[in-house]
Amino acid sequence: MSAATMLVINRSPSNFNLVAVGWQVYPKMYDDDKTHLFIAWGDPTTKDWHISINGKEIGYYPASLFSNMTYVDQVMWGGKTINPRNTPSPPMGYGILPDGVLGHACYFKNLAFVNEFQKSQALTKDMGATVSTNRECYGASYHNGEIGLTLQFGGPGGGNCIA
């Protein structure tokens, strides 16, 4: 499985909640090698979380799913792969490590979030870190360019990335 995901999280010590939306290629689940939109959530009650693309609402997470999501304290963008134990890890995205050239690796563009004043706030490089479990197999990096800040991610996977 290979996925690109955006998550919003409330890591309250006694009550963890998250919502996720993204795209995944998961042959064992869908019986094909096409990209599929997916949504996920963790913990069941507060306010609805709406999903929109280019200003058009495509769905929402109802408030009844969450116990503590009136606000979030973390937003994440990134990718993920899954493979059977003791097998080489699959490529993520195009199978290319981030290099700053759009189209070479997966990317999220115009990174922003809605702040406590209900205003859209652009993300800056200093607001977050990039993490990779194995930099030989996968990478993530921020790049400023003609379309604003992007988070580029992906990589070849392979035999050095055995689960």
C-alpha positions in Angstrom: 0.0 0.0 0.0 1.2 3.5 -0.7 -0.7 6.6 0.4 -0.7 10.4 0.6 -2.5 11.7 3.7 -3.5 14.8 5.5 -4.3 14.5 9.2 -5.7 16.8 11.9 -5.1 15.6 15.4 -6.0 16.5 19.0 -3.6 14.8 21.3 -5.4 15.5 24.5 -3.7 13.3 27.2 -6.9 11.6 28.1 -8.7 11.7 24.8 -6.9 11.2 21.4 -8.8 12.1 18.3 -7.8 12.3 14.6 -9.3 12.6 11.1 -7.5 11.8 7.9 -8.2 12.2 4.2 -6.0 11.2 1.3 -5.3 9.0 -1.7 -4.0 5.4 -1.6 -3.0 2.6 -3.9 -3.9 -0.6 -2.1 -4.2 -3.7 -4.4 -5.1 -6.1 -1.6 -8.1 -3.9 -0.5 -9.4 -2.6 -3.9 -8.3 -5.5 -6.1 -6.6 -3.0 -8.6 -3.6 -0.7 -8.8 -5.6 2.6 -9.1 -5.6 5.6 -6.8 -8.6 5.8 -4.4 -9.8 8.6 -2.2 -10.1 7.5 1.5 -11.2 8.9 4.8 -10.5 7.7 8.3 -11.1 8.8 11.9 -10.2 7.9 15.5 -12.4 8.0 18.6 -16.1 8.8 19.0 -18.5 14.0 19.6 -18.0 17.8 19.0 -18.4 19.7 15.7 -18.5 18.4 12.1 -15.2 18.4 10.1 -15.9 19.2 6.5 -13.8 18.1 3.5 -13.6 20.2 0.4 -11.6 20.3 -2.7 -11.2 23.6 -4.6 -14.0 25.1 -2.4 -16.5 22.3 -3.3 -17.6 20.2 -0.3 -17.2 16.5 -0.9 -18.1 15.2 2.5 -17.7 15.5 6.2 -16.9 13.7 9.4 -20.0 14.0 11.7 -19.5 15.4 15.2 -20.9 12.2 16.6 -17.6 10.4 15.7 -15.4 12.4 18.1 -15.2 13.0 21.8 -12.8 16.0 21.7 -12.4 17.7 18.3 -13.5 21.3 18.9 -9.9 22.2 18.0 -6.8 20.4 16.9 -3.2 20.8 18.1 -1.5 19.2 15.2 -1.8 19.0 11.4 0.2 16.6 9.3 0.7 16.0 5.6 2.7 13.1 4.3 2.9 9.6 2.9 2.8 6.0 4.1 3.6 2.5 2.8 2.6 -0.9 4.1 4.1 -4.2 3.1 4.1 -7.8 4.4 6.7 -8.6 7.1 10.2 -9.5 5.8 9.4 -8.2 2.2 10.9 -5.2 0.4 9.0 -2.0 1.0 7.0 -0.7 -2.0 7.8 2.6 -3.7 6.0 5.7 -2.4 4.4 7.9 -5.0 6.5 8.0 -8.2 9.3 6.1 -6.5 11.6 9.2 -6.5 13.2 10.9 -3.5 12.3 14.6 -3.1 14.5 16.9 -5.1 12.6 20.2 -5.3 11.4 19.6 -8.9 7.6 19.3 -9.1 6.5 16.1 -10.7 9.5 14.1 -9.6 8.0 13.1 -6.3 4.6 13.4 -4.6 3.7 16.7 -3.2 1.1 18.8 -1.3 1.0 22.4 -2.4 -0.2 25.7 -0.8 -0.1 24.2 2.7 -2.4 26.0 5.1 -4.7 25.5 8.0 -7.6 27.3 9.7 -6.3 29.0 12.9 -8.1 29.8 16.2 -9.6 33.0 14.6 -11.2 30.9 11.8 -8.8 32.4 9.2 -6.7 30.5 6.7 -3.0 30.6 7.7 -0.3 29.5 5.3 2.3 27.1 6.7 5.9 28.2 6.8 9.0 25.9 6.8 9.7 26.8 10.4 6.3 25.6 11.6 7.0 21.9 11.3 9.5 19.2 10.9 9.9 16.5 8.2 10.3 12.9 9.3 11.4 9.8 7.4 11.7 6.3 8.9 14.5 5.5 6.5 16.1 8.3 4.4 17.7 5.8 2.0 14.2 4.6 1.1 11.9 7.6 1.6 12.3 11.3 2.1 10.3 14.5 2.8 11.3 18.1 2.3 9.7 21.6 2.1 10.3 23.7 -1.1 9.3 27.3 -1.9 8.5 27.9 -5.5 6.1 29.4 -8.0 3.1 27.7 -6.4 4.1 28.6 -2.8 5.3 26.2 -0.1 5.1 22.5 -1.0 5.9 19.4 1.0 7.5 16.9 -1.4 7.7 13.3 -0.3 8.3 9.8 -1.6 11.0 7.3 -2.5 12.0 4.1 -4.2 11.4 1.8 -1.2 13.2 -1.5 -1.9 15.2 -4.3 -0.2 16.9 -2.0 2.4 13.5 -1.1 3.7 12.3 -4.5 4.9 9.5 -4.4 7.5 
